[in-house]
């Protein structure tokens, strides 16, 4: 039985396929106008890698998981559904925030599409003023007449009592039954994100409104086409919280950044597998470096993520991005200062060496000039790179204005981007109170292994792990996900509130009963479920998550909420208690090979590589990744060539292939 995991990105769709014993990978261009088309093309490539056809692969597949940036691209491109929003009167201008609606109003919903209505729930959750049906209908009629294709309802204090949001829906459905052909979908904030922060709840609802229609259309269309092609089971959608669920059980906003989140989950799984106590995952692609910090204890959830500058209240695995990638543009300012990024040449036209008309000097062009990339090796020769175009562009854009030689200019570009990425990683390490020497850097993405050792060296990190499937690491991360639902019982109370522990127990039992019903709808029995309770503690504007598994030690977890915090009494607040329920579905896990001996692999060749701006090209041994097996040890300086990336081993570093087939690079200098 096969497992199929895909990550639909903005440029490429990556596939990770397994038959339970081995794995294969595939990468095809994304067709943004027809996502099912590129998904099926990637499936066909995976099938061919297993010497079967698409129908055969799909018939024998036991699970199909999809991570996607469809939602993120909708937001970035501003092409979501035209949304309307009902709020409590007086909140139209600020959406319950401390200032103007700002980013959310300007980029996501037009101010005239926000309407206020009367009625009030007070701070205790009691009704202070009832909702007026005629006012509600007049407001909805106005929004629909102005073009709203979906309407959301977010009322003040609804997290304390959702009766008014529910009543608004009843009023609208009484007048506009849902079976009408032109009915407008209606969403409630408490069903999307029932948090105490009214502003974050409104933001989350607006974003979900934008995504809902297109995500629904794309994902159900894909599921239908997969079924027509032979797949028998529900399509599972990877969520940014680290689990997956069938399309019908997925809230659109939960898919935002699910690709990077899947990579974080994969990094966390590898931390558990290899015994690394602290890891920093660095995904360096063409446009950005996505960084995440994880330990073996629990995934790095962020209860208040920010997407495109908008604070949301939908828990996601924590990912930080900086504008540093292979396509980052290098330029010399008028005063002779070199800057690299954050703008990128993207995929089209891309770096000059892609031969697609790119006229900007990029990091990839510099890497090619320096010798780190074999121009005839990429994608097994199917995408030859134009070295001359890279030389001309870097020479014109960087070398000439800086007065440096071509090799020195390319080296300066590489050193600048590596220093920027190292500084960002080091800040994160120090913010967490960690010693860089105790951290393992996980390097993936098309450009990650090319720069990992250099970044680590500058950040004081002495161990790097890279992977033969690193260029499709998000798809691999998706393969580690299980079916999971996350429920939240909002408290918004001081941590020392009387009876809080009992309230958590009652809320947890209620959420578990809901979870059992939802998971039964996914096809799982109650005895197949695992539970985790996560307490969301806030102090000084920062969140801390305290967890207990399967209900064990919940009372102790409540006590631990205040442990380790030196804040003044009463400043700690329990925002919410989460119930995370999961059920295992098949996924591939690497098996460790034992009994191998350390050995020096055969050198495949040699090429001139410029290792610094101060020296010219140096003849450096090269190796083929496909020839490296567990126990292989390569002493730097060296480069390991692969079809989708390269692994750069500087002087003073050693690379060893471990029992899992992972490539471990170690700084051996004192």
N, C-alpha and C positions, 0 to 999 in steps of 0.2 A: 504494500500500500504506500502510495506516494504522499508527501506533503508538499504543498505549493505555497510559497510566500513571495509576494510582490510588493515593491515600493514604487509607486507612481510619482516620479519627481517632475519638476518643471521642464527638464531637458531630457533625462533618460528614465526609462522604466527598468528597474533592476529586479532580477528574479533569483531566488534561492530555492532549489528543488532537492528533495531527498527521497530515497527509497527505503529509509530506515537504517541503512548501513553506511552509505556514502552520500555525497552531495554533488550537485552541479550548479553552476551559476550561468546567468544570461543577462545581457544588457542590450536594450533596443531604444531607439528614439521615442520619446513621448509624443503622441498626437493629441494635443490639448483639446482640439475640436471634437475628438472621438476617442475618449478614454478606453472604451471596450476594445477598440481596434488594436491599440498598442499592448493592452493586456493580453489579448489572444496571440499577438505576434510574439510576445515574450514567452508565453506558455508553449508555443510551437518551438521556440529555440530551446527551451528546457526539455521538451519531449525529444527533440533531435539529439540532445546530449545524452539521453538515456536510450537512444536507438529505438524510439517508438514514435507514434504520431500524436497529434493533439487529442484526438478522441480516445486513444488508448491511455494516455496519461491521465486525462480527466476522469475516465471511467474507473480507473484504479486509485484515484486520489481519495484520501480519507479526510482531508481538511484543506481549505483554500483560504488564506488570510491575506488581506490587502491593507497596506499602509498607503496613505495618499497625501499629496499636497494640493488636491483639488480645492479644498476650502481656503487654504492660505493664498493660492493664486487668485481666487475669486475676490478676496479682500484686497490684495495688492493691486489688482487691475480694476477694482471698483465696479465690478459687473454683477453684483448680487441683486436679488429681488428688491424692488422698490417697497420699502417697509413703512408701516404706520405704527405708532406707539401711543397707548393710553397710559397716562401717569396721573398721580394725585395733583389736583389743582395747585399751582404755585411752583411745581417742579419742572415745568416745561423748559425753562431756560438753563437750569443747572443739572437736571437729572439727579437730584439728591446729593450732588457733590458740593465742594466748598467754593466753586467758582463756576464760570460759564461751562456749558456742556463741552466746549472745546473740541478736542480731537474726535470724540465719538460723534458729535453732531455734524462736524464739517466733513468727515471722511466716510461716515457710515450711514447716516440718516439725515435727511434735510430738516431743518428746524420747523418748517411748516407742516411736517408730517408727524409732529408730536402734539398731542392734544391732552388738555387737562380735564379731569372730571372730579366732582365732589364726592363726599363720603369719606369717612376716616375711621381707622383702627388706632386706638391709643397705645401708649407705651406698655400697657399691661396685656394687650391683645384683645381688649374688649371693644365692641363697636361703639364709637362716639357719635357718628352720623351715618345714616344709611345711604346706600347708593340710589341715585335717581334714575330709573329706567329710561325716561325720555332724554335725559342729558347724555346717557351712554349711547343711545341710538343716534342722537344728533352728531355726537363726536365721531362715531364710526362711519356714519354716512358722509361726513366731511372728508375723512381720510380716504374712503373708497372712491369718492368723486374726484379726489386729487391724484388717483392712480395707485393707491396702495394695493399690493398683490398679496400681502400677508400682514396681519395685525397682531401686535403683542400687547400684553397688559402687565404693567409693573407698578404696583401701588405701595405706598409707604407702609412700613411695618407688616407687610404681607407675610413675612417670615414668622411673625408671632401668631398670626391668624390669617389663613388664606381665604376666608369666607367671602371677602369682597371680590377678589379676583375670580373665584368660582362663580359668584353671582353675576358678574359682568359677562362671563361666558354664557351663562344660562339666558340672560337677557338677549344677547346677540343671536344665539341659536334659536330662540323662540321666534324672533322676527325673520332671521335668515337661516332656514334649515340647511344642514350640511349637504343634503342630497341635491340641492340646486346645482345646475351645471356650472354656474359662475360663482360658486361659493368661495369665500376668501378664508384661507386657513387662519386659525386663531391660536396663539400660544400664550401661556401664563409663565411669569417669571419664576414662580415657586416650583413649577414642574421642570424648569430648565436648570435653575441653580438656587436652591432655597437658603441663601445666606443672609446674615443680619446686615451686611453692607448694602444698603439700597442702591447706591451708585454702581457698585460692581455688578450687582444683580441686573440692573437695567442695561449695563454694557453687554453683559453676557447674553441677555435676551435679544438685543439688537443684532449682535453678531450672528446668533443662531437664526434669526429671521432672514438675514442676508443669504445664508448658506442653504437653508432648508430645501427650497424648491430644486435648485440645480443638483445638490447632493442626492436628493431623493431620486431625481430623474436618472442621473448617471449611474448610481449604485444599483437601482432596480433594473435598469437596462442591462448593465453588466451581468447581474445575476441571471436574467432571462437568457442572455446569449451564452453564458457558461452552461446553463441547463440544456439549451438546444445543442450545445457541442458535446454533451455527454456527462457533465458533472451532476452528481445526484444529491449533494448535500447543500445546506445553506451557505452562502458566502459570508465569511466572517470579516468584519471591519476592525482594523487595529485602532485603538483609542490612544490619545495622548497621555492617558493616565497609566498605560502600561499593560492593558488587557485587550481583549477583543470580544466582539459580540456580533450577532447577526444583524443585518441591515435594519430590520424592524425594531430592534432593541437599541438602536444607536441614535443619540442626539447629535445633530450635525456639528455643533461646536466642539464636540468631543474628539472630532477627527483633526482639528487644527494641530499642525506640527507633529502629526502622528509618525511621520518618517523619522525625524530627528529623535523623537521620544522612543521609538522602537530601537534605535541605535543605543540610546542610554540604557534601555532594559537589557540589551545584549551585552553591554559593558558590565552591568551589574551581575549578570549571570556568569560572565567570565571571571569577575572578581571572586565570586563564590567558588568557582571551579578551580582556580589556580591558587586560592588562598591569599590573594593580595588584599591587604587590609584597607588600603586607600588607593583609589584609582582616579585619574583624570582622563576622560575620553575626549579625544581631539579628532574631529571629522573635518578634514580639509578638502573641500571640493573646489569648484571653479570660481565661486563667488564669495564664499564665506568660510570661516572656521567656526564650527559649532562645538562648544566646550561644555562638558558636564562633569560634575564631581560625584562620586559614588563610593560607598563602602559596602562591605558584605552584609551589613545589618539589615538595611531595607532600602528600597528604591528611593531616589532623591525627589520626592513629591514636592511640588510648589503649589500651595492652595490659592495663591494670588498671582498667576502668571500675567505677563504683559505681552500682547500680540499687536504688532504695528503701533506701539505706543499706547494701546488701550488696556487698562487694567481689567482683568476678567476674574470671575469667581468660579471657574471650572478647573478642578485640580488637574495638573499636568506634571509629567516628569520634567525636572528643571533643566533647561538648556539655555546657554548664553551664546550669542553670536557676535562676531566681529567681522568687519569687512576685510577679510584677508584670505585670498584663495589663489589658485593657479592663474585665474584670469585677472587678478588685481593689476591695475594700470600703474606703471612707473613713469614719473616725469620729473624734470629738473626745473625748479622755480627760477625766477629772475635773479635771485641772489645766490644761485648755485646749489640750493638745498634740494636733496633728493627726497621725494615722497612716494610712497607706494600705497595705493588704495585710498579710501575704501571703495571707490567706484571700480567696476569690473567690465571687461570686454564681453562677458557673458559667453553663451554658446555660439551665437551668430551675431557678428562675424567671428567673434572669439579672438584668441591670440593670433598674432601675425603668422606664426608657424603652422596654423591650421589650413592656410591657403585659401581662406574664404573672404579675403579682402580686408582683414583686420589691419588697421594702421597704427595701433597703439602698442607700445612695448609692455609686456606683461611678465609676471613671475615665471610662467611656463616657457616663454621665449628665453628668459635668462637661464633657466634650468637646462634647456636644450643646448644653448651655447656653451655652458659650463661642462657639458658632457654627462650630466646625471641621467639624461633620457637618451635612449638609442632611437634616432629618428625613424628607423625601419622596423622597430619592434612593437610599437603600440598596436593593440588589438590584433596581434599576430600578423602585423604587416598590412592589415586591411585599412589602416589610417596612417599612411606615411606622413611625416612632418617635414615642413619646408625649412631646413636649417638656414638657407640663404636669406629667406624672408625675415626670419628672426634676427639674423645678424644685421641686416639693413635697418630694421626698425629700431633695435636697441642702439645701434650705432648712431642713428639720427636723433633719437629721442633722449638718450641718456649719455652715451659716450661723448658725442660732440659738444653738447652744452656744458658738460662737467669737466672736459679736458682729460678724461681718463681713456685708457685703452679699452677695446671692446671687451676683453676678458675681465678687466678690473671693473668695468661698468656693470656687467652682468653679475659679478660677485657682489657688488655693492647692493644691487637690487635684492638678491637672495638674502644677504645679511640684514638688510633693513626689514624685510617682511618677517624673517625668523626672530629678530629682536622684538618686533611688535607683538608677535604671537606669544613669545616666551614671557614678555612682561604681563600680558593679560592672564596667562596661566599662573604665573607666580603670584599675582595679586589674589587670585582665587584661593591658592594654597595658603597664603598668609592670612587671609580673612578667616579661614577655618582653623587657624592655629596649628597647622601641620608643618613638619619639617620636610622640605622638598625631597630630601634623600630617602624619606619613608614612603614616597608616592611612586606609583607605577603609571607611566603614560601609555595609554592605549591609542595607537595611531591607525587611522583608517581613512577612507575616502581616497579618491584618485591621486591626490597630491600628498596625503598624510605621511606615508612611509618615506617619501622623498625628503621630507624636512624634519622628521620626528627627532632624530638624534641631535641635530643642530638646535632645535627648540629646547629639548630636554637639557642639553649642556648649558645653555644660557639661563635656564630656570633653576639649575641646581638639582635636576632630577637625574638619577643615575641608571634607571631601568626603563626600557621601552618594550612593549609587546605589540607586534603587528601580526597580520593574519593573511593567509592565502586567499580568503574571501573578503578582504578588506574593502574592495571597491564596491561591494554590494552589502555592506555591513548593516544598513537599515533593514534590508530584506532578511538578512540573517537574524537581526534583532526581533523582527516580526515573528520569525519561526520559533522564538522562545516564549511567545505569549500564550496564555491560557484564556479561556472564556472568563470574563470578570465583569462584575457590576459593582459600582461604588455608590453607596447611599450616605446621606448626610442628615444628622439630626442636630439642628442649630440650637445652641444654648445662649451664647452671648452673655455669659455670666462670669463674675469673679470666680477664680479657681477655688476659693475657700467658701463658696456659698453653701449654706446648710442644705443637706439633702441632695447635693449635686451627684454624688456617687450613685444614689438610688435612681435619680432621674436618668443617668447614663444607662444603667441596667435596664430600665423600662424601655427607653428609646431603642436600645440595642436589640432587645427581644422583638420589638415591633418591626424594626428594619429587617431582622432575620426572617420573620414570617413573610414579609414582602419578597425578600430575596428568594425564598424557597419557591414561591409561585412563579417569579420571573425565570428562575433557572429551570423549573419544570417546563416552561414554555420553550426553553432552549434545548430541551431533551435530556435533562439530567435529573437523577434521583437525589433525594436529600442526603443519602449516605455517601454521595460522591462529592459533596461540597466541603470546601475549606473556608473558614471564616477568620477574619482579622479585624480587630477593633483598633482604630487609630484616633487618638485624641489630639485635636488641633488647638494648641495653646499659643496665645499671643501675648507678647510683652515688648514694650518699647517699639511697637510697629513691626516686629519681626515674629515669624511663626516658628514654633517648634512642634514636631510631631512625635508623640509617644505612642507606642503600639504594644498590643498583646495579641497573640495568635490563638484562634479557636476558643476565645473567651477565658483562657488561662491567665490568672493573675491580674484580672481587670482592676480589682481594688488596689493592688500594688501599683498598677499603671497610673491610677488616679493620684496616688500618693507621690509618685515620681514626677508628676507634673510640676511640682514646685521645687524639686531637687535640682541643685546646680544653678539656680537662678538667684542672683543677688539683688533683684529688684525690690523696691519698697513694698511692704505688705499691701495687698489689695490691688497692685498694679498688674497682676497676672490674670488673664481672662481665658476661659475655655470658650472658644468660638463655636466649636462643633465636635461631635463624636461621629466618626465615620464607621460604617460597617462595610468591609470589603469582602465580597464573596467570590470565590473562584472555583472552577472545575477544570481539571486537566484534560487537554486534548493533545493528540500526537504531535511531537516535535523532535527534530533531530538534535542529538547532543554528542559532542565529540568524545570519542573513547581514547583513553590514554594507552599508548604503546609502551611496554616495559621491556627491559632486557637489551636495549640498544647500546652501542658503544660509541663514544665520541670519536669523530674522524674528520679529516680534512677532505671536503668534496673536490671534485675535479674542476679546475678553472676552465671556463668556456671561451674566454678571450681576454682582450685588454683594449682600453681606449684612453685617450688623454682626457683627464678631468682637472679642472681648475678648482682647487680647494679653498683658495682665498684670493682676495684682491691683490695681495702682495706677491703672488707667484704665478707663473704660467702653468700651462697644462702639464700634468704629471701622469705617466703611464700607470694605469690602475687596473688590477685584475677584475674581471666581471664573471658572474655566475648565472646560471639559469635556475629560476625558482623551481621549475619542474624536476630538476635533478637533485634537489635538497630533500633529504629524509631525516627522521628523528636521529639525533646524534651528530648531525653535520655542524661543524664549527668553522666560522669564517672570521679571520682576523682583519681588522681595518688597517688601511683604507681599502674599501672594496664597494662594488655595487652589484646587487642581485637584480637581474632584469626579469620582469613579468609582463604578461600580455596587457595588463591594465594599469600598471604602476611600476615603480622601482623602489628598492630598499637600499638606502644609502648608509654605509657603515664608515664613519670617519676614522682617522688615525686615533688610536687610544681606545677604540670601542671594539667589542667582539659581538658577533651574531651567532646564536646557537638555536637549532631547531629542537623544540622540546617534544615530549611524548604525545602531545595533542596535535603536533604539526604547526604550532604557533612559532613565530620568529621572535626570539628574545634578544634584544640588544642591550648590552651592559657597558657602562663606562668603567673601564679597568684602570684608569689613572688614579694615583693616590689622592 
